[in-house]
Amino acid sequence: MKLVVFLLVVMLLLGGLVGKLAGQDPGYVLIAFREMSIETSLWFAIAALAVALVALRLVYLLLLRTLGSRRLLGRWFRARSSRTAEERTAQGMLMLAEDEWSEAKRLFSASAKDAPVPLVNHLAAARAAHELGQAAERDQFLDAAEADRPGAAFAVLLARAEMQVEAGNWEGALASLLELKSRSPRHGKVQRLLADTYLALEDWAGLAALLPGLRKSRSLPPARIDALHEQVLIARLDGLGAAPDQIDLREALWKKTPKALRGVAAVVQAYVNCAVRQGNADAAEAVVRTAAKRAPSEALMLLYSIIPAERLERQLQTVDAWQSEQPNSAAAKLAMGRLRLRQEDWERARESFEASLKLEPTPLVYAELGRLCCALGDVDRGSEYLKVGLPGLPELPLPRRSEEAPSLAEVVASAAPGASSDGEAADEDPQANESDAAPAPSETKAAGS
């Protein structure tokens, strides 16, 4: 209040002073421009100038307020759009969680422009389009996400690769993953997806090169890595031929094989198949014998018994040692029977098969014993065995049949379920009264029940 009074007093004094001066000498001002001129007193010109300055100041303040109001209005509209986008994004996340892919895609796409982080909306819309099987739209959303934030190019490319893997687009996924691997060689998710891609493409060389990195980074559980390594070894061994360089490659692969996998029956089987195919059965015999010594198993025993190695006596000694260590092992006795067949000791082979059958009546020993009985002329008993044991027997030597005896093919045909016999069964089985003969399949089932 005091300031207002002070200002009024100052203005009155100035007004009085100006009035006194104007009365003494009004002054003279002439403004001329081309043909136009303005004449006025000095004090009127000063007053007009002051009024003009005040008017300009008022116009300036009015413009500031108007523009400020427009900015405020713009901020209000932007805030309202942002709130709407946030609500649509939240609703889209709910639709995404409920697998409402079409609605989720619509909401994310509509709110991406005004969303606080458009990258999130583009990625979510891409996921929805992917779930709908719309690959073209998915790629458009991913491109928009990368364009919106170039610094997120790695994350966007990783999302693209993951969706390509899920869609089974293995070639596209491989290209994306190799680019990601070049940027980040030890990235765990990239390595996992790359392993799945190599496996689907059966790119065993690529998967083999990836395995050391998987073990070092521990991107997968050790058991899963071992399973992949097992598949790689089996596939690569199965793909080798008989050329000399392929033989060297087989040995190189086996030397690099971890000891834990050298005892896995499937891996050893692949090595045996490869070595026998390349004409090196003795190497196969040594590998199986070593594996069985480290971790004896029925699968390895049976595999060992069909390797056509040159030193049959060593195989017989090895299996005989297994029988001594495991007297109740049906697999060891079956293996011995097979080796006796290779030795052409038919009776001892039959004794081994019958001993195995008594311990564990498996279809395999039924089949082995059945075909041997048929080859020896004991067709009735052999056909009963074959009914249980067929199909699938390895090729092994058998005694030559007499002219009167039916062929094995005829016996197999008659042993098939539903086949009728061409003649009456024999009145008495020549083996039926022997105390040490193996029981027929029907007798084994009756005893078991």
C-alpha positions in Angstrom: 0.0 0.0 0.0 2.8 2.3 0.9 4.5 1.6 -2.5 1.3 2.5 -4.3 1.1 5.8 -2.5 4.7 6.5 -3.2 4.3 5.8 -6.9 1.3 8.1 -7.0 3.2 10.9 -5.4 6.1 10.5 -7.8 3.8 10.5 -10.8 2.1 13.7 -9.5 5.4 15.5 -9.1 6.6 14.4 -12.5 3.3 15.5 -14.0 3.6 18.9 -12.4 7.2 19.3 -13.5 6.3 18.3 -17.1 3.3 20.7 -17.1 5.5 23.6 -15.9 8.1 22.9 -18.5 5.5 22.6 -21.3 4.0 25.9 -20.3 7.4 27.7 -20.4 8.5 26.1 -23.7 6.3 23.6 -25.7 9.1 22.7 -28.0 8.8 21.6 -31.6 9.1 18.2 -33.4 9.0 17.7 -37.2 8.9 14.3 -38.7 9.2 14.2 -42.6 9.2 11.2 -44.9 9.1 11.8 -48.6 6.0 14.0 -49.2 4.6 13.4 -45.8 5.4 15.4 -42.7 4.2 15.5 -39.1 4.5 18.6 -36.9 3.8 18.5 -33.1 5.1 19.8 -29.8 7.9 18.1 -28.1 5.9 17.1 -25.0 3.0 15.6 -27.1 5.6 13.5 -29.1 7.0 12.3 -25.8 3.6 11.4 -24.5 2.6 9.6 -27.8 5.9 7.6 -27.7 5.2 6.6 -24.1 1.7 5.4 -25.0 3.0 3.5 -28.0 5.6 1.7 -25.8 2.9 0.8 -23.2 0.7 -0.5 -26.0 3.5 -2.6 -27.5 4.2 -4.0 -24.0 0.6 -4.9 -23.6 0.4 -6.6 -27.0 3.6 -8.6 -26.2 2.1 -9.8 -22.9 -1.1 -10.7 -24.6 0.8 -12.8 -27.2 2.8 -14.5 -24.5 -0.3 -15.5 -22.6 -2.0 -16.7 -25.8 0.9 -18.8 -26.9 1.4 -20.1 -23.4 -2.3 -21.2 -23.3 -1.8 -23.0 -26.6 1.3 -24.8 -25.2 -0.7 -25.7 -22.2 -3.5 -27.0 -24.4 -1.0 -29.0 -26.4 0.5 -30.5 -23.3 -2.9 -31.4 -22.1 -3.8 -33.2 -25.4 -0.4 -35.0 -25.3 -0.9 -36.1 -21.7 -4.4 -37.3 -22.6 -3.1 -39.3 -25.6 -0.4 -40.8 -23.4 -2.8 -41.9 -20.8 -5.0 -43.5 -23.4 -2.0 -45.2 -24.9 -1.0 -46.5 -21.5 -4.5 -47.8 -20.9 -4.5 -49.6 -24.3 -1.0 -51.0 -23.6 -2.1 -52.4 -20.3 -5.3 -53.9 -21.8 -3.1 -55.3 -24.6 -0.9 -57.0 -22.1 -4.0 -58.6 -20.5 -5.2 -59.8 -23.9 -1.7 -61.2 -24.6 -1.8 -63.1 -21.3 -5.2 -64.5 -22.2 -4.0 -65.6 -25.7 -6.4 -63.1 -27.3 -3.9 -62.5 -30.1 -6.1 -60.5 -32.5 -7.3 -58.0 -29.9 -3.8 -57.7 -28.4 -2.3 -56.9 -31.8 -4.9 -54.2 -32.4 -4.4 -52.6 -29.0 -0.6 -52.6 -29.2 -0.6 -51.3 -32.8 -3.1 -48.5 -32.1 -1.2 -47.3 -29.0 2.4 -47.6 -30.3 2.6 -44.0 -31.6 1.6 -42.3 -28.3 3.0 -45.0 -25.9 5.8 -43.9 -23.5 8.1 -46.7 -24.9 6.9 -47.6 -28.4 9.5 -50.4 -28.6 7.5 -52.4 -26.1 4.3 -52.1 -28.1 6.0 -53.0 -31.3 7.6 -56.1 -29.8 4.3 -57.2 -28.2 2.4 -56.6 -31.4 5.0 -58.7 -33.2 4.5 -61.5 -30.7 0.7 -61.4 -31.2 1.1 -61.4 -35.0 3.5 -64.4 -34.7 1.0 -66.4 -32.7 -1.6 -65.7 -35.4 0.8 -67.0 -38.0 1.1 -63.6 -39.7 4.8 -63.7 -40.5 4.7 -60.6 -42.8 3.1 -58.4 -40.1 5.3 -59.8 -37.5 8.4 -58.7 -39.4 6.9 -55.2 -40.0 6.4 -54.7 -36.3 10.0 -55.9 -35.6 11.3 -53.5 -38.2 9.3 -50.7 -36.6 10.8 -51.6 -33.2 14.3 -51.5 -34.5 13.7 -48.2 -36.2 12.2 -46.7 -33.1 15.2 -47.6 -31.0 18.4 -48.5 -32.9 20.2 -49.3 -29.7 17.9 -52.2 -29.2 18.8 -53.9 -32.5 20.3 -56.9 -30.7 17.2 -57.6 -28.6 14.9 -57.1 -31.6 17.0 -59.5 -33.7 17.0 -62.1 -30.9 13.2 -61.9 -30.7 13.0 -62.4 -34.4 15.3 -65.4 -34.3 13.3 -66.9 -31.4 10.0 -66.5 -33.4 11.7 -68.0 -36.5 12.7 -71.1 -34.5 9.2 -71.4 -33.1 7.8 -71.2 -36.6 10.2 -73.8 -37.9 11.8 -71.3 -40.3 15.2 -72.9 -39.7 17.1 -71.3 -42.6 16.0 -67.8 -41.5 16.7 -68.6 -37.9 20.2 -69.8 -38.7 21.0 -66.5 -40.5 19.7 -64.4 -37.6 21.4 -66.5 -35.0 24.8 -66.5 -36.8 24.6 -62.7 -36.9 23.8 -62.6 -33.2 26.6 -65.0 -32.4 29.1 -62.8 -34.3 28.0 -59.9 -32.0 28.0 -61.8 -28.8 29.7 -65.3 -29.1 28.9 -66.4 -25.5 25.3 -65.3 -25.2 23.4 -68.2 -23.6 20.1 -67.9 -25.3 21.7 -67.5 -28.7 23.7 -70.7 -28.1 20.6 -72.6 -27.0 18.6 -71.5 -30.1 21.5 -72.2 -32.3 21.8 -75.8 -30.9 18.1 -76.4 -31.6 18.5 -75.0 -35.2 21.6 -77.1 -36.0 19.8 -80.2 -34.7 16.7 -79.5 -36.8 18.8 -78.9 -39.9 20.9 -82.0 -39.1 24.0 -79.8 -39.4 26.2 -82.1 -37.3 29.4 -80.3 -38.1 27.9 -77.0 -36.9 26.5 -78.6 -33.8 29.9 -80.3 -33.1 31.6 -76.9 -33.3 29.1 -75.4 -31.0 29.4 -78.0 -28.2 32.6 -76.7 -26.6 31.0 -73.3 -26.2 27.9 -74.8 -24.7 30.0 -76.7 -22.1 32.1 -73.6 -21.3 29.1 -71.2 -20.9 26.9 -73.8 -19.3 24.0 -72.6 -21.4 22.4 -76.0 -21.2 22.3 -78.7 -18.5 25.3 -81.1 -18.7 22.9 -84.0 -19.4 21.4 -82.2 -22.4 24.8 -81.3 -23.8 25.9 -85.0 -23.4 22.7 -86.0 -25.3 23.5 -83.6 -28.1 27.1 -84.8 -28.2 25.8 -88.4 -28.4 23.5 -87.5 -31.4 26.4 -85.8 -33.1 28.7 -88.8 -32.7 26.1 -91.3 -33.9 25.2 -89.2 -36.9 28.7 -88.5 -38.0 29.8 -92.1 -37.6 26.8 -93.3 -39.5 27.7 -90.9 -42.3 31.2 -92.2 -42.8 32.1 -94.3 -45.8 34.9 -96.9 -46.4 37.5 -94.7 -48.0 40.9 -94.5 -46.2 40.4 -90.8 -45.2 37.0 -91.8 -43.6 38.8 -94.5 -41.5 41.2 -91.9 -40.2 38.2 -89.6 -39.5 36.5 -92.4 -37.5 39.5 -92.8 -35.3 39.9 -89.0 -34.9 36.2 -88.8 -33.8 36.6 -91.6 -31.3 39.8 -90.1 -29.8 37.9 -86.8 -29.2 34.9 -88.6 -27.6 34.7 -88.1 -23.8 35.2 -91.2 -21.8 31.7 -90.9 -20.4 30.2 -91.4 -23.9 32.5 -94.2 -24.9 30.4 -96.5 -22.7 27.0 -95.5 -24.1 25.6 -98.4 -26.0 24.1 -96.4 -28.8 27.4 -94.6 -29.4 29.4 -97.8 -29.3 26.9 -99.4 -31.7 27.5 -96.6 -34.2 31.2 -97.0 -33.9 30.9 -100.8 -34.4 28.7 -100.4 -37.5 31.1 -97.9 -38.9 34.2 -100.0 -38.2 32.6 -103.2 -39.6 31.4 -101.3 -42.7 35.0 -100.1 -43.2 36.3 -103.6 -42.9 37.9 -103.2 -39.5 36.0 -105.5 -37.2 39.0 -106.0 -34.9 38.9 -102.3 -34.0 35.2 -102.7 -33.2 35.9 -105.7 -31.0 38.5 -103.8 -29.0 36.3 -100.8 -28.5 33.3 -102.9 -27.2 35.6 -105.0 -25.0 37.1 -101.9 -23.4 33.6 -100.3 -23.0 32.2 -103.5 -21.4 35.2 -103.7 -19.1 34.6 -100.2 -17.8 30.8 -100.5 -17.5 29.4 -104.0 -18.2 25.9 -104.1 -19.7 23.7 -106.5 -21.5 23.5 -104.3 -24.5 27.3 -104.3 -24.9 27.5 -108.1 -24.4 25.0 -108.7 -27.1 26.7 -106.2 -29.4 30.1 -107.9 -28.8 28.7 -111.3 -29.8 27.8 -110.2 -33.4 31.1 -108.5 -34.2 32.8 -110.6 -37.0 36.3 -110.2 -35.7 39.1 -112.4 -37.0 40.2 -113.5 -33.5 37.2 -115.5 -32.5 39.1 -117.2 -29.7 39.6 -113.9 -28.0 35.9 -113.2 -28.1 35.2 -116.6 -26.7 37.6 -116.0 -23.8 36.1 -112.6 -23.1 32.5 -113.8 -23.0 33.6 -116.9 -21.0 35.1 -114.4 -18.4 31.8 -112.5 -18.4 29.9 -115.8 -17.7 32.3 -116.5 -14.8 31.8 -113.1 -13.3 28.0 -113.1 -13.9 26.9 -116.8 -13.8 23.2 -115.7 -13.8 23.5 -113.4 -16.8 21.1 -114.4 -19.6 22.8 -111.9 -21.9 26.3 -113.5 -21.4 25.0 -116.9 -22.2 23.1 -115.6 -25.3 26.4 -114.0 -26.4 28.2 -117.2 -25.9 25.6 -119.1 -28.0 26.1 -116.7 -30.8 29.9 -117.1 -30.7 29.4 -120.9 -30.7 27.4 -120.5 -33.9 30.3 -118.6 -35.5 32.5 -121.5 -34.3 29.9 -123.9 -35.9 29.6 -125.8 -32.6 25.9 -126.3 -33.0 25.2 -128.4 -29.9 27.1 -126.1 -27.5 25.4 -123.1 -29.1 22.0 -124.7 -28.4 23.0 -125.4 -24.8 24.0 -121.8 -24.3 20.7 -120.5 -25.8 18.7 -122.9 -23.7 20.5 -121.8 -20.6 19.8 -118.2 -21.4 16.2 -119.0 -22.1 15.8 -120.6 -18.6 17.3 -117.5 -17.0 15.3 -114.9 -19.0 12.9 -115.9 -21.7 13.3 -112.9 -24.0 12.0 -112.8 -27.6 15.6 -112.5 -28.8 16.7 -115.8 -27.3 13.5 -117.5 -28.5 14.3 -116.3 -32.0 18.0 -117.5 -31.9 17.0 -120.9 -30.5 14.1 -121.3 -32.9 16.1 -120.8 -36.0 18.9 -123.1 -34.8 16.4 -125.8 -33.9 14.8 -125.5 -37.4 18.3 -125.7 -39.0 19.1 -128.8 -37.0 15.8 -130.4 -38.1 13.8 -129.9 -34.9 11.2 -128.0 -36.9 8.2 -128.3 -34.5 10.0 -126.9 -31.5 11.9 -124.4 -33.6 8.6 -123.1 -35.1 7.2 -122.6 -31.7 10.2 -120.6 -30.6 10.1 -118.5 -33.8 6.5 -117.5 -33.1 7.7 -115.7 -30.0 11.1 -114.5 -31.2 10.6 -113.1 -34.7 11.4 -110.6 -36.2 15.0 -109.3 -36.5 18.0 -111.7 -36.2 21.6 -111.0 -37.2 23.1 -113.1 -40.0 25.1 -116.0 -38.4 26.3 -119.4 -39.7 23.9 -122.3 -39.4 24.2 -126.0 -40.2 23.0 -127.0 -43.7 19.6 -128.6 -43.7 18.9 -131.9 -45.3 16.9 -132.2 -48.5 13.8 -133.4 -46.6 13.9 -130.6 -44.0 11.8 -127.5 -44.8 13.7 -124.2 -45.4 13.8 -121.5 -42.8 11.6 -119.3 -45.0 8.9 -122.1 -45.0 9.2 -122.5 -41.3 8.8 -118.7 -40.7 5.8 -118.6 -43.0 4.1 -121.5 -41.1 5.0 -119.9 -37.8 3.3 -116.6 -38.7 0.1 -116.0 -36.6 -3.0 -117.4 -38.3 -1.0 -119.6 -40.7 -2.3 -123.2 -41.2 0.1 -126.2 -41.0 0.5 -128.4 -44.2 0.6 -131.6 -42.1 -0.1 -133.0 -38.7 2.3 -132.4 -35.9 4.7 -135.1 -34.9 3.3 -137.5 -32.3 6.2 -137.1 -30.1 8.9 -134.4 -29.9 12.3 -136.0 -29.9 13.5 -133.4 -27.4 10.5 -133.6 -25.1 11.9 -136.4 -22.9 15.2 -134.8 -22.4 15.6 -133.5 -18.9 17.9 -130.6 -19.8 16.0 -129.3 -22.8 14.6 -125.8 -22.6 10.8 -125.6 -22.2 8.6 -124.7 -25.1 7.1 -121.2 -25.1 3.7 -122.4 -23.9 5.4 -124.3 -21.1 7.3 -121.2 -20.1 4.2 -119.1 -19.9 2.4 -121.8 -17.9 5.2 -122.0 -15.4 5.3 -118.2 -15.1 1.6 -118.0 -14.3 
